[in-house]
C-alpha cells in the first residue's frame, strides 16, 4: 500500500470514532498519525519492515501495530469494527464544508441520513431543519457547500497526484528498454489540483512497458490498451494515460502533452506564421520534413524562443515575455534560506520538539527557522507570559544547538473579529517574527474581512499575513476579501503576504502571487509545519510561486536572517522596545 492509502485508513478511523462519540484523545491520535504518514518523504512500508515506525512523531506502539495490520491486509481489526457500526457514506458527509462530526451524528441517528444523496433529500424535504441548531441560514450554507463539493469532483490535490505519478514512473523506469519516463499535463505545470495523469515514456520497445503498466498493483481497470498508448483507472479512481514514444520524438511529445491548451494554441499559431508545423511527433517544415523533436528545447528554438518553464505555460503572456527576453528567473527551492512559520510541541498544536525541528532543518540546509506557535485564542495557544517564556527557551536552544540553523522566536497571532491582535503590542514587539492569521469568523462580509487584515497590517507589529484566504483545497472555500486593498496596505507598511506551502492550503494562490509582485509586496513561502517532516513541504509553495512568476528577489526568506525585516516600517522604534 502507498502512504496515502495507509493515511486514509487512519483518517477514516479518526472520523468514525468521532462520529460515534468516541474518546477525543483517540480521535486526535489517529488524525495526527495519518498526517505524519501522509507527508512522509519515503515509503512507510520501509519503516515498518525496519521496525522503525515508533520513531515517527505521534506514532506509538498501538498506532504502529495498526499501521502494520493495514500494510499487511489493507485494513485493521479496529477499522472493521468501526466500519460495521458507521455506514461508509457517512464519511463523505464530513468532506462537506460546515458539516462536522456532531452534525453528521445528528442527521444519521435522527434522520437516517447515511450519504450525500440522503443529505440533499433531507434539505429538499425540509427535514434537516428538524435537527437542533439547523436554522434556515445554515441549511442554505450546507446546500451551497454540497454544490461546491460536487463541482470539485474528479480532481485530486497536487501532492496526492504527484505521489501516485512518482510511484508509477519509478516502476516503469525499471522496465528494460526505458530511456526516459516523465509526467506531463497539469501535474508537470504544478497546478494545485490534477484531473488525471499523463505519463510519457521514451523507448524503442513499447511492448514490455505496456504490459508492465497494465499489471501495476494499483490498477483497478484497464480502460484501453494499444501498442503505444494505454489507459487505466487506479483503485483510488485516478485515470492514467501512458504513451510510449521513440526517443527522437520525446521532447516534442513532452511539450505537447504538458500543455496548457492555450499555450499550445499560441505556440502552434506562431509556428504556422514561420511555415512550420508542431505536433507531438516533432517539428516539421512545409514539405513534412522532420526538423527536430528529441529535446523540448528544440521545439522552442524552432519558433525562435527560449525554453519556457512548464509552470508558466498557461497562455497568460509567457510567449510575449519570452520573445521580449523578459521571462522571469523563477525562484527555486535552493533559493530559500529559511522557514518562518513553524509549530513546536513545546506548546500549541505542533508535535515535534525544538531539537527535532532544528535537526530536520539542518538536514535540509536551512539557515534559520522561526518557531511560531499559536496565540491564546487557539486551543493550546499561549498567554503573553507563557509566550515570553517560550521565546526565551527558543533563543536559548538556538545558542545551544551549534552548526545548524538559527532558531527565531515568533508567534502566529490571531486576527480577532474586530481586527485587533490576540496579544499585546509590547509582547509582539519583543519577538523576532510575527505571523498574523484569521482563524475564525470566515463568513464575515468581504469588507469586514478586508478591514480585519488591514488593521492587523497597520498595527506596526506584524511581519506577515498568514494563509491570506483561509482556504483548504477541496474542503473549505476561501473567504471573500479585497486582495488589492490588502496589498495596498501591505506595501505601505512593509508587511509580507504568506504563501502557505501546506499542500491543502497553497495560499496565496498563483494568481495572488502575481498580483503581489505587480503591487511590489514581498511574499514569504512558509511550511506551516506541525511536525518536522513538514519542513520539506516548502517545495509545494515554490511551485505555486513559480506559477505566479515570482523570482528570488520577490521572496522574503531568500534573504539571510539579518535582512528579513529590511522592508519593515518603524523597525528602529521596534528595536528600541526590545
C-alpha positions in Angstrom: 0.0 0.0 0.0 1.0 3.6 -0.6 1.5 6.1 2.2 -1.7 7.9 1.1 -3.7 4.7 1.4 -2.5 4.0 4.9 -3.1 7.6 5.9 -6.6 7.4 4.6 -7.5 4.4 6.7 -6.2 6.2 9.8 -8.1 9.4 8.9 -11.3 7.4 8.4 -10.8 5.7 11.8 -10.5 9.0 13.5 -13.6 10.3 11.7 -15.7 7.3 12.6 -14.5 7.3 16.2 -15.6 11.0 16.4 -19.0 10.4 14.8 -19.9 7.7 17.3 -18.7 10.0 20.2 -15.6 8.1 21.0 -12.6 9.2 23.0 -11.4 12.6 21.7 -7.8 11.7 22.5 -8.0 8.6 20.3 -9.6 10.8 17.5 -6.6 13.1 17.7 -4.1 10.3 17.8 -5.5 8.8 14.6 -5.5 12.1 12.8 -2.0 13.1 13.9 -0.6 9.7 12.8 -2.4 10.0 9.5 -1.0 13.4 8.9 2.6 12.2 9.6 2.2 9.2 7.3 0.6 11.3 4.5 3.6 13.7 4.4 6.5 11.2 4.8 9.1 11.7 2.2 9.7 7.9 1.8 7.5 4.7 1.9 6.0 4.0 5.3 6.4 0.3 4.5 10.2 0.6 4.6 10.0 1.9 8.2 7.6 -0.9 9.1 10.0 -3.5 7.7 12.8 -2.0 9.7 10.6 -1.8 12.9 11.2 2.0 13.0 7.6 3.2 13.0 7.7 4.3 16.6 10.5 6.7 15.8 7.9 8.9 13.9 6.2 11.7 15.8 2.7 10.8 17.0 3.2 7.1 16.3 3.3 5.0 19.5 3.2 1.2 19.8 -0.5 0.9 19.4 -0.7 3.0 16.3 2.4 1.3 14.9 0.7 -2.1 15.3 -2.4 -0.8 13.4 -0.2 0.5 10.6 1.4 -2.9 10.4 -2.0 -4.5 10.1 -3.0 -2.0 7.4 0.1 -2.7 5.4 -0.3 -6.4 5.6 -4.0 -6.6 4.8 -5.3 -3.2 3.7 -7.3 -2.8 6.9 -7.1 -3.5 10.6 -9.4 -5.0 13.2 -10.4 -1.7 14.7 -11.2 -0.2 11.3 -13.5 -3.1 10.5 -15.3 -2.8 13.9 -15.9 0.9 13.3 -17.0 0.3 9.7 -19.5 -2.2 10.9 -21.0 0.5 13.1 -20.7 3.6 10.8 -22.1 3.5 7.3 -19.3 4.4 4.8 -21.4 7.1 3.1 -21.3 9.0 6.4 -17.6 9.6 5.9 -18.2 11.5 2.7 -20.6 13.9 4.6 -17.6 15.0 6.7 -16.0 16.4 3.5 -18.7 19.0 3.1 -17.7 22.4 4.4 -19.7 23.3 7.5 -20.7 19.7 8.3 -18.8 18.4 11.3 -18.9 15.2 13.3 -21.7 16.3 15.6 -23.9 17.3 12.7 -23.2 14.1 10.9 -24.0 12.1 14.0 -27.3 14.0 14.4 -28.5 13.6 10.8 -27.5 10.0 10.8 -29.1 9.0 14.1 -32.2 11.3 14.0 -32.9 11.4 10.2 -31.3 8.2 9.0 -29.1 10.1 6.6 -26.1 7.9 5.6 -24.8 9.5 2.4 -24.7 12.7 0.3 -27.9 12.0 -1.6 -29.7 11.4 1.7 -28.5 14.8 3.0 -29.7 16.6 -0.1 -33.1 14.8 0.2 -33.3 16.0 3.9 -32.6 19.5 2.7 -35.2 19.4 -0.1 -37.9 17.9 2.1 -37.3 20.3 5.0 -36.4 17.5 7.4 -32.9 18.9 8.0 -34.5 21.8 9.9 -35.7 19.4 12.5 -32.1 18.9 13.7 -31.1 21.1 16.6 -29.2 24.3 15.6 -30.0 23.8 12.0 -31.7 27.1 11.0 -32.5 28.3 7.5 -29.2 30.2 7.1 -27.1 27.1 8.0 -29.3 24.9 5.8 -28.7 27.2 2.8 -25.0 27.3 3.5 -24.8 23.4 3.5 -26.8 23.3 0.3 -24.2 25.6 -1.4 -21.3 23.6 0.1 -22.7 20.4 -1.4 -22.9 22.1 -4.8 -19.3 23.2 -4.5 -18.2 19.7 -3.4 -19.9 18.1 -6.4 -18.4 20.6 -8.7 -14.9 19.8 -7.5 -15.4 16.1 -8.1 -12.8 14.3 -10.2 -9.8 16.4 -9.3 -7.1 15.3 -6.9 -4.8 17.6 -4.9 -1.4 18.1 -6.4 0.5 16.3 -3.6 -1.5 13.2 -3.9 -1.4 13.1 -7.7 2.4 13.6 -7.5 2.7 10.8 -5.1 1.0 8.3 -7.4 2.7 9.6 -10.5 6.2 9.2 -8.9 5.3 5.7 -7.8 4.2 4.6 -11.3 7.1 6.2 -13.0 9.5 4.7 -10.6 8.3 1.2 -11.5 8.2 1.9 -15.2 11.8 3.2 -15.2 12.9 -0.3 -14.2 11.4 -1.8 -17.3 14.1 -2.9 -19.8 14.4 -0.5 -22.7 13.0 2.6 -21.0 15.3 5.5 -21.7 13.2 8.3 -20.0 9.9 8.5 -18.1 8.2 11.8 -17.2 4.8 13.2 -16.1 3.2 15.8 -18.4 -0.1 17.6 -18.2 -1.3 19.8 -15.3 0.9 17.8 -12.9 4.0 19.0 -14.7 2.7 22.5 -14.7 2.2 22.1 -11.0 -1.5 23.1 -10.9 -3.0 22.8 -7.4 -5.4 20.0 -8.5 -5.0 17.4 -11.1 -7.8 15.7 -13.1 -5.8 12.8 -14.5 -2.2 11.7 -15.1 -0.4 12.0 -18.4 2.7 9.9 -18.4 5.3 9.7 -21.2 8.0 7.0 -21.9 10.9 7.2 -24.3 11.6 3.7 -25.5 12.1 1.7 -28.7 10.3 -1.3 -27.1 6.8 -0.2 -26.1 5.5 -3.8 -25.6 7.2 -4.5 -22.2 6.2 -1.1 -21.0 2.6 -1.6 -21.8 2.5 -4.9 -20.1 4.1 -3.6 -17.0 1.7 -0.6 -16.9 -1.4 -2.7 -17.2 -0.2 -5.1 -14.5 0.6 -2.4 -11.9 -0.7 -3.4 -8.4 -2.8 -0.3 -8.0 -4.7 -0.7 -11.3 -8.4 -1.4 -10.9 -9.4 -1.4 -14.6 -7.6 -1.4 -17.9 -9.7 1.0 -19.9 -7.8 0.8 -23.2 -4.6 -1.0 -24.3 -2.8 -0.4 -27.5 0.7 -0.8 -28.9 1.9 2.7 -27.8 -0.9 4.1 -25.7 -2.8 2.6 -22.8 -5.3 4.0 -20.2 -6.1 2.6 -16.7 -8.1 3.6 -13.7 -6.4 3.2 -10.4 -8.2 1.8 -7.3 -8.5 5.3 -5.9 -10.3 6.3 -9.1 -7.5 8.3 -10.7 -7.4 8.0 -14.5 -3.9 7.5 -16.0 -2.9 7.7 -19.7 0.5 6.3 -20.8 2.2 7.0 -24.1 5.4 5.4 -25.3 7.3 7.3 -28.0 10.6 6.9 -29.9 13.4 9.0 -28.3 13.6 11.3 -31.3 10.0 12.5 -30.6 10.1 12.6 -26.8 10.8 16.3 -26.4 8.1 17.3 -28.8 5.6 15.0 -27.0 6.6 16.2 -23.6 5.9 19.8 -24.7 2.6 18.9 -26.4 1.2 16.9 -23.6 2.4 19.3 -20.9 0.1 22.0 -22.3 -1.8 24.0 -21.4 -4.3 24.1 -24.3 -4.0 27.9 -24.5 -0.2 27.7 -24.5 -0.2 25.1 -27.3 -2.6 27.1 -29.4 -0.4 30.2 -29.1 2.9 28.4 -29.9 1.3 26.5 -32.9 0.0 29.7 -34.3 3.5 31.2 -34.0 4.9 28.1 -35.8 2.4 28.4 -38.7 3.5 32.0 -39.2 7.0 30.7 -39.6 6.0 28.0 -42.0 6.3 25.2 -39.5 4.1 22.5 -38.1 4.3 21.3 -34.5 2.9 18.1 -33.1 3.6 15.5 -30.5 5.9 13.8 -33.0 8.2 16.7 -33.7 8.8 20.0 -35.6 8.2 19.7 -39.4 8.7 22.1 -42.3 6.1 22.8 -45.1 7.2 19.7 -47.0 6.7 17.5 -44.0 10.4 17.0 -43.3 11.1 16.4 -39.6 13.4 19.1 -38.2 13.7 18.3 -34.6 11.8 16.9 -31.5 14.2 14.9 -29.4 14.6 17.7 -26.8 11.9 20.0 -25.6 14.2 22.9 -26.0 14.3 22.2 -29.8 10.6 23.0 -30.0 11.0 26.4 -28.6 14.2 27.0 -30.6 12.4 26.2 -33.8 10.0 29.1 -33.2 12.7 31.5 -32.1 12.0 31.3 -28.3 14.0 30.3 -25.3 12.7 27.3 -23.2 9.7 28.3 -21.1 9.4 26.7 -17.7 6.3 24.4 -17.5 4.8 26.4 -14.6 4.4 29.4 -16.9 2.7 27.6 -19.8 -0.9 28.8 -19.2 -1.2 31.2 -22.2 -1.0 34.3 -19.9 1.7 36.2 -21.6 4.6 33.7 -21.4 5.3 33.7 -25.2 5.3 37.5 -25.3 7.7 37.7 -22.4 10.0 35.0 -23.9 10.1 36.9 -27.2 11.0 40.2 -25.4 13.7 38.5 -23.3 11.7 39.2 -20.2 10.9 35.7 -18.8 11.3 35.8 -15.0 14.2 33.9 -13.4 11.9 31.8 -11.3 12.6 31.2 -7.7 13.9 27.7 -6.8 13.7 25.7 -3.6 17.5 26.1 -3.3 17.0 29.9 -3.0 15.1 29.5 0.2 17.3 30.1 3.3 14.7 29.5 6.0 11.2 28.9 7.1 9.2 31.5 9.0 6.0 29.7 10.1 6.7 26.5 12.2 4.9 25.0 15.2 6.6 23.0 18.0 5.4 20.6 20.7 6.5 23.0 23.5 3.1 24.4 23.2 0.3 24.9 20.6 -0.6 22.0 18.3 2.9 21.1 17.0 4.2 17.6 17.5 8.0 17.9 17.1 10.5 19.2 19.7 12.7 22.2 19.0 15.7 19.9 18.6 13.9 17.7 16.1 12.8 20.7 14.1 16.3 22.1 14.2 17.9 18.8 13.2 15.4 18.4 10.2 16.0 22.0 9.1 19.8 21.4 9.3 19.4 18.4 7.0 17.5 20.5 4.5 20.2 23.1 4.5 18.1 25.9 6.1 19.9 28.8 7.8 17.0 29.8 10.1 13.7 28.7 11.4 11.0 30.8 13.1 9.0 29.0 15.8 5.6 30.5 15.6 3.2 28.7 17.9 -0.4 29.9 18.3 -1.6 32.7 20.5 -4.1 32.3 23.3 -7.3 32.3 21.2 -6.4 29.0 19.7 -6.7 25.7 21.5 -3.5 25.2 23.5 -2.4 28.7 22.4 0.0 30.8 24.5 -0.9 33.6 27.0 1.6 36.6 27.0 3.6 35.4 30.0 3.9 31.9 28.5 4.9 33.2 25.1 7.7 35.3 26.6 9.0 32.3 28.4 8.7 30.2 25.2 10.7 32.9 23.3 13.4 32.7 26.0 13.5 28.9 25.6 13.7 29.2 21.8 16.6 31.7 21.9 18.4 29.5 24.5 18.0 26.5 22.3 19.3 28.4 19.3 22.5 29.2 21.2 22.8 25.6 22.5 22.4 23.9 19.1 25.6 24.6 17.1 26.4 24.1 13.5 22.9 24.5 12.1 20.0 26.9 11.6 19.3 29.8 13.9 16.0 29.5 15.8 13.9 32.7 15.8 11.3 33.4 18.5 8.0 34.1 16.9 4.2 33.6 17.1 1.2 33.0 14.9 -1.1 35.6 16.4 -4.9 35.5 15.8 -6.6 38.4 14.0 -9.7 38.8 16.1 -13.2 39.6 14.7 -12.6 43.4 15.2 -9.2 43.3 13.6 -7.3 43.6 16.8 -4.5 41.2 17.6 -4.7 38.4 20.2 -1.6 39.6 22.1 -0.4 43.0 23.4 1.8 45.0 21.1 4.7 45.1 23.5 4.8 41.3 23.7 4.6 41.0 19.9 7.2 43.7 19.5 9.7 41.7 21.5 9.7 38.8 19.1 11.8 38.0 16.0 8.9 37.3 13.7 5.1 37.7 13.9 2.6 36.0 11.6 -0.9 37.3 11.9 -3.7 35.0 10.7 -7.5 34.8 10.6 -8.8 31.6 12.2 -12.4 32.5 12.9 -15.5 34.3 11.5 -14.7 33.2 7.9 -18.3 34.1 7.0 -17.8 37.8 7.7 -18.7 40.1 4.8 -15.8 40.8 2.4 -15.4 44.4 3.7 -15.1 43.2 7.3 -12.6 40.5 6.4 -10.6 43.1 4.5 -10.8 45.6 7.3 -9.5 43.0 9.8 -6.5 42.2 7.7 -5.7 45.9 7.0 -6.0 46.8 10.7 -3.6 43.9 11.6 -1.1 45.2 8.9 -1.3 48.7 10.2 -0.6 47.6 13.8 3.2 48.0 13.3 4.0 44.7 15.0 3.2 42.2 12.2 5.7 40.8 9.7 3.4 38.7 7.5 -0.3 37.8 7.0 -0.7 34.0 7.2 -2.7 31.9 4.7 -4.5 35.0 3.5 -7.6 33.4 2.0 -8.2 30.8 4.7 -9.0 28.1 2.1 -8.5 24.4 2.4 -8.4 22.9 -1.1 -11.3 20.6 -1.7 -12.6 21.2 1.8 -13.2 24.9 2.5 -13.6 27.7 0.0 -11.6 30.9 0.5 -13.3 33.7 2.3 -14.1 36.8 0.3 -12.0 39.9 0.7 -10.4 42.8 -1.3 -6.9 41.5 -2.1 -5.9 44.7 -3.8 -6.8 46.7 -0.7 -4.8 44.3 1.5 -1.8 44.6 -0.9 -2.0 48.4 -0.8 -1.8 48.3 3.0 0.9 45.7 3.0 3.0 47.7 0.6 2.6 50.9 2.6 3.6 49.2 5.9 6.3 46.7 4.5 4.3 43.7 5.5 4.6 40.4 3.6 1.9 38.1 2.5 2.4 34.4 3.2 2.4 31.7 0.6 1.5 28.8 2.9 3.1 25.7 1.4 0.9 23.2 3.2 -0.5 21.1 0.3 -4.1 21.5 1.3 -3.7 25.3 1.5 -1.3 26.7 -1.1 -2.4 30.1 -0.1 -1.6 32.7 -1.7 -2.6 31.2 -5.0 -0.5 31.6 -8.1 -2.8 34.5 -9.2 -2.4 36.1 -5.8 1.4 35.8 -6.1 1.3 37.6 -9.5 -0.8 40.4 -8.1 1.6 40.7 -5.1 4.5 41.0 -7.5 2.8 43.7 -9.5 2.0 45.6 -6.3 5.5 45.4 -5.0 4.5 43.4 -1.9 7.0 40.7 -0.7 5.9 37.1 -0.4 7.2 34.7 2.3 7.0 30.9 1.5 6.3 29.0 4.7 5.7 25.4 5.5 3.3 25.9 8.5 5.0 22.7 9.7 3.3 21.0 12.7 5.7 18.1 12.6 9.4 18.0 11.5 8.8 16.1 8.2 6.5 19.0 7.1 9.6 21.2 6.7 10.3 19.6 3.3 6.9 20.8 2.0 8.3 24.2 1.1 8.7 22.8 -2.5 4.9 22.9 -2.9 5.0 26.6 -2.1 7.9 27.2 -4.5 5.9 25.6 -7.3 3.0 28.0 -6.7 5.4 30.9 -6.6 6.9 29.9 -9.9 3.4 29.7 -11.4 2.9 33.2 -10.1 6.0 34.4 -11.9 7.9 35.1 -8.7 11.7 35.5 -8.6 14.2 35.2 -5.8 14.1 38.9 -5.0 10.3 38.7 -4.5 10.6 36.3 -1.7 11.4 37.3 1.9 13.0 34.1 3.0 15.6 34.0 0.3 17.3 36.7 2.4 19.7 36.0 5.2 18.3 36.3 8.7 19.9 39.7 9.2 17.9 41.1 6.3 14.5 39.6 7.0 13.0 42.9 8.2 14.7 45.3 5.9 11.3 46.4 4.4 9.5 46.7 7.8 8.3 50.2 8.7 9.2 51.6 12.1 11.8 48.9 12.7 14.1 51.2 14.6 11.3 52.0 17.1 10.6 48.3 17.4 14.2 47.5 18.2 14.2 50.2 20.9 11.4 48.4 22.7 13.3 45.2 22.9 
